[in-house]
Amino acid sequence: MQYSLLKDVTQESRSWRVRVRVTRFSKYNSEDNPPVLFRLDLVLLDEELNYNAIFSMQTS
């Protein structure tokens, strides 16, 4: 199976498959009860081992 490196993934990329390790993550929740997830930030490491990217997912 062919994987893309993180450095090759851009905003213009439509479809890609990556194989990464999540090295760090942070959750940002609301102060509501129960808390609602606002954002999840991930630091990803690909097979080159020298390229990190911060991937941020926001919820609506």
C-alpha positions, 0 to 999 in steps of 0.5 A, a space after each residue: 500500500 502506498 502512503 504519502 509523506 506529511 510534507 507532500 500533503 497540502 491544502 490542495 490535496 484531495 485524497 491521500 493516505 498517510 501512516 503516522 505516529 501521534 507523538 502528542 495531543 491536546 484537547 480543548 473543551 468547553 466549560 459546559 457541563 458536560 464538556 463539549 470538545 472544541 478542538 483536538 490538536 495532534 503532532 504527527 510523525 511520519 516514517 522520515 522521523 524528522 518531519 512533524 506537523 500539527 494537525 488541528 481538528 475543530 468541531 462545530 
